[in-house]
Amino acid sequence: MNDASRRRVGIVQSLVLEFERHRLPRLLRLKDKVDRGEAINDVDFEFLCNEVKDASLTMHLIVSYPELQDFCLEMAHLCKEICDEAVENEKKRSSLAT
């Protein structure tokens, strides 16, 4: 394996490892929260906004690292699911309050 290949593998491994250790557990906790019909708080909302922003920023990596395509798409899909459910939960809470 040449230096460029090692660097490429290292970058992909670093991104995936950081996601698995830090971001995914929090995203899954948020998913569980909205699945239970709970509202997300401001801290959760800010985290989710940052994840969506980061997901859009990393989509350019697909060009250089096509093996990340499924990974990036799954991350974006998970964030979208959480956002959609959070919005639905807020709508339900608003309709109950009125």
HELIX and SHEET records of a PDB file:
HELIX    1   1 ASP A    3  GLU A   18  1                                  16    
HELIX    2   2 PHE A   19  ARG A   23  3                                   5    
HELIX    3   3 LEU A   24  ASP A   35  1                                  12    
HELIX    4   4 ASP A   42  THR A   58  1                                  17    
HELIX    5   5 LEU A   61  SER A   64  1                                   4    
HELIX    6   6 PRO A   66  LEU A   68  5                                   3    
HELIX    7   7 GLN A   69  ALA A   97  1                                  29    
END                                                                             
